Amino acid sequence: MNHRRMALLLWLLLAAAPALAIDPLPFQSAVEERRFQALVAELRCMVCQNQNLADSDAELARDLRNEVFEMLRAGKSDGEIRDFLVQRYGDFVLYDPPFKPVTWILWLGPALVVLAGMAGIVTMVRRRARLLPAEARGEEDLP
């Protein structure tokens, strides 16, 4: 009985997999498809934030992929498409945002967190070393 339930569950999961697939778009050429794939790979999903538009299955990502596709068909350049999305969503929509005062925290934030952590560890080690008795530190009282 358990095997039947497992088999049914597995069958249902496999049957549902095509529903999660990204809708195919009718590209006119392989060049257009490569250009589209390159663009959606460098744009961040604003819902998921840790996925690009190509990998995300969020509703907003699907809408943005369609919008990028329509702008490609309308003859917009890659720069125009990026500029439109940056104007609409800000620099955070780009996986590689420009280095400017507004995005400094995106670029420098991780390094600052690592430096603060290292400074905290050094401070903690020094504080503990002062609290240890002289014998524990390997020092002896000299006459």
C-alpha positions in Angstrom: 0.0 0.0 0.0 2.8 2.4 0.8 4.5 1.7 -2.5 1.3 2.7 -4.3 1.1 6.0 -2.5 4.7 6.8 -3.2 4.3 5.9 -6.9 1.2 8.0 -7.1 2.9 11.0 -5.4 5.9 10.6 -7.8 3.6 10.5 -10.8 1.8 13.6 -9.6 5.0 15.5 -9.1 6.3 14.5 -12.5 3.0 15.4 -14.2 3.1 18.9 -12.6 6.7 19.6 -13.7 5.7 21.0 -17.1 3.4 23.5 -15.4 6.5 25.1 -13.9 8.4 25.5 -17.2 9.1 29.0 -18.5 6.9 29.9 -21.5 8.8 29.6 -24.8 8.9 32.8 -26.9 8.7 32.9 -30.7 12.2 34.2 -31.6 12.8 35.2 -35.2 16.5 34.1 -35.2 19.1 32.5 -33.1 20.8 35.9 -32.7 17.6 37.4 -31.3 17.3 34.5 -28.9 21.0 34.8 -27.7 20.5 38.6 -27.2 17.4 38.0 -25.2 19.0 35.3 -23.1 22.0 37.5 -22.4 19.8 40.4 -21.3 17.5 38.4 -19.0 20.6 36.7 -17.4 22.0 40.1 -16.3 18.7 41.4 -14.9 17.7 40.6 -11.3 14.2 39.3 -10.5 12.7 41.9 -8.2 10.6 39.3 -6.3 13.2 36.6 -5.8 16.3 39.0 -5.7 18.7 36.1 -5.7 17.7 34.9 -9.2 18.0 36.5 -12.6 15.0 36.9 -14.9 16.0 33.9 -16.9 15.9 31.5 -13.9 12.9 32.9 -12.0 9.4 31.6 -12.3 7.8 34.5 -10.4 4.9 36.2 -12.1 6.8 39.6 -12.2 9.8 37.8 -13.8 7.6 36.4 -16.5 6.1 39.8 -17.2 9.5 41.4 -17.4 10.8 38.7 -19.7 7.8 39.4 -22.0 8.4 43.1 -21.7 12.1 42.6 -22.6 11.0 40.4 -25.6 8.6 43.1 -26.8 11.2 45.8 -26.6 13.6 43.6 -28.5 11.0 43.1 -31.2 10.3 46.9 -31.2 14.0 47.5 -32.2 15.2 48.8 -28.8 19.0 48.4 -28.1 20.2 46.5 -25.1 21.2 49.8 -23.5 17.8 51.2 -24.0 16.2 48.2 -22.4 18.5 48.3 -19.4 18.0 52.0 -19.0 14.2 51.5 -19.1 14.3 48.8 -16.4 16.8 50.8 -14.2 14.5 53.9 -14.5 11.6 51.8 -13.4 13.2 49.6 -10.7 16.5 51.3 -9.8 20.1 50.0 -10.1 19.3 47.0 -8.0 17.6 45.4 -11.1 21.1 45.0 -12.5 23.3 42.1 -11.3 26.3 44.3 -12.0 25.2 47.8 -10.9 27.4 50.8 -11.7 29.8 52.0 -8.9 28.3 55.3 -7.9 27.4 56.9 -4.5 23.9 55.4 -4.5 25.3 51.8 -5.0 28.4 52.0 -2.8 26.7 50.0 -0.1 26.0 47.2 -2.7 29.7 47.1 -3.6 31.4 47.9 -0.3 28.9 46.4 2.2 30.2 42.8 2.1 33.8 44.0 2.7 32.7 46.2 5.5 30.9 43.4 7.2 34.0 41.1 6.9 36.3 43.8 8.3 33.9 44.5 11.2 33.8 40.8 12.0 37.6 40.6 11.9 37.9 43.6 14.2 35.4 42.1 16.6 37.4 38.8 16.8 40.7 40.6 17.3 39.2 42.7 20.1 37.7 39.6 21.8 41.0 37.7 21.6 42.9 40.6 23.1 40.4 41.1 25.9 40.5 37.4 26.8 44.3 37.4 26.8 44.4 40.3 29.3 42.0 38.4 31.6 44.0 35.2 31.7 46.4 34.7 34.7 50.2 34.9 34.0 50.7 31.2 34.4 48.1 30.3 31.8 49.8 32.6 29.3 53.1 30.9 29.9 54.7 33.7 31.8 56.3 33.2 35.2 57.0 35.7 37.9 60.6 36.7 37.7 62.4 37.5 41.0 
